[in-house]
Amino acid sequence: MRFLLDREEITVSVVGLGYVGSCVAVSLADNGVDVVGIDVDASLVEEMDAGRCRLKEPGLPELVARVRETGRLRVTTDYAPVSEADVVVVAVGTPVQENGALVETQVRSAATEIGRHLRPGQLVIFKSTVPPGTTRDMVAPLLEGGGLTCGEDFGLAFCPERLSQGNALAEIRRLPVVVGGWDARTGAAAERFWRSRLGVETVSCSSIEAAETVKLLNNWWIDHNIALANELARYCSAIGVDAMEVIAATNEVPKGRGSINVLSPGVGVGGSCLTKDPWMLWRSARERGVHLSTVVAAREANDAMPGYVAELVTDGLAALGTSADRSRVAVLGLSFKNNTGDLRATPTLPVVSALREAGAEVAVFDPLADPDEIRKEFGLEPSAGVEEAVAGAHCLAVLAWHDEFAELDMAGLRALTAPECLFLDGRAHFDDQTIESLTGLGFTYRGIGR
Ligand SMILES: NC(=O)c1ccc[n+]([C@@H]2O[C@H](COP(=O)([O-])OP(=O)(O)OC[C@H]3O[C@@H](n4cnc5c(N)ncnc54)[C@H](O)[C@@H]3O)[C@@H](O)[C@H]2O)c1
């Protein structure tokens, strides 16, 4: 088989234009590749066709508008253009059920539709996170449904996505892409594709299954590392030691081929990946008789953080001589992580719910999140601005810190709060100097692990 991707001018079809697919599609188009994006969501396609983007990823709406204007990106709900493509990249959603089992619908329907339009020489690259074995055992037979044979007529590779929201467009052009091919030749073709069209390094795996497992190990490690930081923070609070100091000192010391890299504690772990991928791995292991106790332990530790943060607020209010049911709490930042407006599985929601259950009046503000989504998820009318949120507040709780908050006039905000006001740092974000200036303004500072 001769791969079509080695021609100078190629067309790439990106199937699934969510977070990952949009970023991949616009980055390739921006690099001069002709891209056809395909998604079953007609309203999303209509928006992108008009050069708009609903995702709150920094730089993404601007890039969508730009590549639509240059004509390098076309978008459609129709699968027919798959037959024009030289490479087909798939980034449909892969949610899991309560028990960790993959919800297969999106993968199955995408693979079936692509299979109907495949032609010889094409390379299909799966990016959706799946339980190891899925690409070979489920995807390949569905792709072959159109009559072509995998490995003979077309190529199939698995290349996990590592981008993290808030920094996606930079990471997509910087992070090496892990590649596992159906066979060595296909793996090498996929590596040529990413190197030449996206300008990134590649890391080769000897099998599709190894590459699938790399993705799950990534998120297992991140979730576990954050759980470690969170439990350390709780312990440090109990012994009166600053967890951030301990982490910084620990991370300074070389270990093995690198250094220990303990991440930061925080309000909890959310988003669409870290909350599901460890369970996907756990389930896949369980089906083979292997119990991954560290997955369970990390998920439990991280899921306990919103409750812990709500307690920090209620305890802090009590120390100020008031109680939650007589207090107003202003929450700044609602997204699951800093510098994104994504509210999917955000750990800030259970914090807000617990505070409201304790009787607090809660005002919420997040300049990056969609106001309609805030209304839907939180059942609250978002404050129009930070001043409105903090007016009369007994606690200012920072649960996600966005870069634009750095412009906030803390002295001005302090003037609007109640006379006694708790400052809750839910992301262990502030350095000693800032904490000092906050306390200088009369805030009572409390942070996770501090
Ligand atoms: N979001 C992240 O930061 C991230 C990071 C790394 C990996 N991943 C993984 O990448 C994959 C995609 O994630 P996402 O966040 O972009 O998901 P998403 O839910 O934002 O997007 C999925 C898109 O696929 C579309 N779709 C569903 N079925 C389709 C079909 N049959 N044909 C065409 N389009 C279809 C949906 O309409 C949606 O727009 C998942 O497997 C996820 O685990 C996500």
The ligand as a Tripos MOL2 file, in Angstrom:
@<TRIPOS>MOLECULE
LIG
   44    48     1     0     0
SMALL
NO_CHARGES

@<TRIPOS>ATOM
      1 N1        -10.9580   17.6650   26.2330 N.am      1 LIG1
      2 C1         -9.6990   17.3730   26.4540 C.2       1 LIG1
      3 O1         -8.9790   18.1860   27.0320 O.2       1 LIG1
      4 C2         -9.1140   16.0530   25.9880 C.ar      1 LIG1
      5 C3         -7.7400   15.8750   26.1210 C.ar      1 LIG1
      6 C4         -7.1680   14.7010   25.6860 C.ar      1 LIG1
      7 C5         -7.9790   13.6900   25.1650 C.ar      1 LIG1
      8 N2         -9.3230   13.8550   25.0770 N.ar      1 LIG1
      9 C6        -10.1100   12.7680   24.4930 C.3       1 LIG1
     10 O2        -10.3930   13.1510   23.1380 O.3       1 LIG1
     11 C7        -11.7050   12.7190   22.7580 C.3       1 LIG1
     12 C8        -12.5520   13.9130   22.3740 C.3       1 LIG1
     13 O3        -12.6640   14.7470   23.5050 O.3       1 LIG1
     14 P1        -13.4010   16.1540   23.4110 P.3       1 LIG1
     15 O4        -13.2150   16.7980   24.7280 O.co2     1 LIG1
     16 O5        -12.9840   16.8500   22.1820 O.co2     1 LIG1
     17 O6        -14.9090   15.6420   23.2760 O.3       1 LIG1
     18 P2        -16.1960   16.5070   22.9720 P.3       1 LIG1
     19 O7        -17.3240   15.8030   23.6070 O.co2     1 LIG1
     20 O8        -15.9270   17.9480   23.2500 O.co2     1 LIG1
     21 O9        -16.3390   16.3800   21.3780 O.3       1 LIG1
     22 C9        -16.7470   15.2440   20.7090 C.3       1 LIG1
     23 C10       -17.3880   15.6950   19.4030 C.3       1 LIG1
     24 O10       -17.6610   14.5620   18.6060 O.3       1 LIG1
     25 C11       -18.8940   14.7520   17.9750 C.3       1 LIG1
     26 N3        -19.4330   13.4540   17.5430 N.ar      1 LIG1
     27 C12       -20.0310   12.4980   18.2960 C.ar      1 LIG1
     28 N4        -20.3460   11.4310   17.5370 N.ar      1 LIG1
     29 C13       -19.9130   11.7310   16.2850 C.ar      1 LIG1
     30 C14       -19.9420   11.0170   15.0590 C.ar      1 LIG1
     31 N5        -20.4420    9.7950   14.9790 N.pl3     1 LIG1
     32 N6        -19.4450   11.6280   13.9710 N.ar      1 LIG1
     33 C15       -18.9170   12.8760   14.0320 C.ar      1 LIG1
     34 N7        -18.8660   13.5870   15.1670 N.ar      1 LIG1
     35 C16       -19.3590   13.0090   16.2840 C.ar      1 LIG1
     36 C17       -19.7400   15.4520   19.0220 C.3       1 LIG1
     37 O11       -20.8700   16.1090   18.4400 O.3       1 LIG1
     38 C18       -18.7180   16.4110   19.6200 C.3       1 LIG1
     39 O12       -18.7140   17.6650   18.9600 O.3       1 LIG1
     40 C19       -12.2380   11.9480   23.9680 C.3       1 LIG1
     41 O13       -11.9310   10.6040   23.8000 O.3       1 LIG1
     42 C20       -11.4500   12.5320   25.1230 C.3       1 LIG1
     43 O14       -11.3590   11.6220   26.1870 O.3       1 LIG1
     44 C21        -9.8950   15.0270   25.4630 C.ar      1 LIG1
@<TRIPOS>BOND
     1     1     2 1
     2     2     3 2
     3     2     4 1
     4     4     5 ar
     5     4    44 ar
     6     5     6 ar
     7     6     7 ar
     8     7     8 ar
     9     8     9 1
    10     8    44 ar
    11     9    10 1
    12     9    42 1
    13    10    11 1
    14    11    12 1
    15    11    40 1
    16    12    13 1
    17    13    14 1
    18    14    15 2
    19    14    16 1
    20    14    17 1
    21    17    18 1
    22    18    19 2
    23    18    20 1
    24    18    21 1
    25    21    22 1
    26    22    23 1
    27    23    24 1
    28    23    38 1
    29    24    25 1
    30    25    26 1
    31    25    36 1
    32    26    27 ar
    33    26    35 ar
    34    27    28 ar
    35    28    29 ar
    36    29    30 ar
    37    29    35 ar
    38    30    31 1
    39    30    32 ar
    40    32    33 ar
    41    33    34 ar
    42    34    35 ar
    43    36    37 1
    44    36    38 1
    45    38    39 1
    46    40    41 1
    47    40    42 1
    48    42    43 1
@<TRIPOS>SUBSTRUCTURE
     1 LIG1         1 GROUP 0 **** ****
